[in-house]
Amino acid sequence: MSERHKIDARGAFCPGPLMELIAKLKLIEIGDEIEVWSTDKGTAADVPEWCKKVGHDCVSVDQEDDHWRVVVRKMK
């Protein structure tokens, strides 16, 4: 059964949230998801673009009150 992990990168600036995501992806199982919280607007564009390049699934990108919430599923 897949798990959902969370990275709270609020307050970190690009490329911090993406670097945290890459590091965490190495530690989780295929099919697991990571929810990244970021106050850096660039994360909302950078993470989906990076996912396309490397073959992971960007499940959703949502703007919450004070941050972006990006969900990524590990595909390989």
C-alpha positions in Angstrom: 0.0 0.0 0.0 1.4 3.4 -0.9 2.2 6.1 1.6 2.0 9.9 1.5 5.0 11.8 2.9 5.2 15.5 3.6 7.9 18.1 3.2 7.3 21.4 4.8 9.6 23.7 2.8 7.8 26.9 3.6 10.3 29.8 3.9 12.9 28.0 1.7 13.8 29.5 -1.6 14.4 27.9 -5.0 15.9 25.4 -5.5 15.5 24.4 -1.8 12.1 22.7 -2.0 13.0 20.8 -5.2 16.3 19.6 -3.6 14.4 18.4 -0.6 11.9 16.6 -2.9 14.8 14.9 -4.8 16.4 13.8 -1.6 13.2 12.3 -0.2 12.3 10.5 -3.4 15.5 8.4 -3.0 14.2 7.2 0.4 10.6 6.2 -0.5 9.0 3.3 -2.5 7.6 3.4 -6.0 4.0 4.5 -5.9 4.4 6.6 -2.7 3.5 10.3 -2.8 5.2 13.3 -1.4 3.3 16.5 -0.6 5.6 19.5 -0.7 4.5 22.7 1.0 6.4 25.8 -0.3 6.0 29.6 -0.1 8.3 30.0 -3.1 6.0 30.5 -6.1 8.7 29.0 -8.4 8.1 25.6 -6.8 4.6 25.4 -8.5 6.2 25.6 -11.9 9.6 24.0 -11.3 8.4 20.7 -9.7 6.0 19.7 -12.5 8.6 20.6 -15.1 11.2 18.5 -13.3 8.7 15.6 -12.9 8.2 15.6 -16.7 11.9 15.5 -17.4 12.7 12.6 -15.0 9.5 10.5 -15.2 7.7 11.0 -11.9 4.0 12.0 -11.8 3.0 15.5 -10.6 -0.4 14.6 -9.2 -1.5 18.1 -8.2 -0.5 21.7 -7.7 -2.7 23.8 -5.4 -2.4 27.2 -3.8 -3.3 27.2 -0.2 -3.7 30.3 2.1 0.0 31.1 2.4 1.8 28.4 0.4 1.7 26.1 -2.6 1.0 22.4 -2.1 2.5 20.1 -4.8 2.0 16.4 -4.7 4.4 14.1 -6.6 4.1 10.3 -7.0 7.3 8.3 -7.4 7.1 6.3 -10.6 10.5 4.6 -10.9 
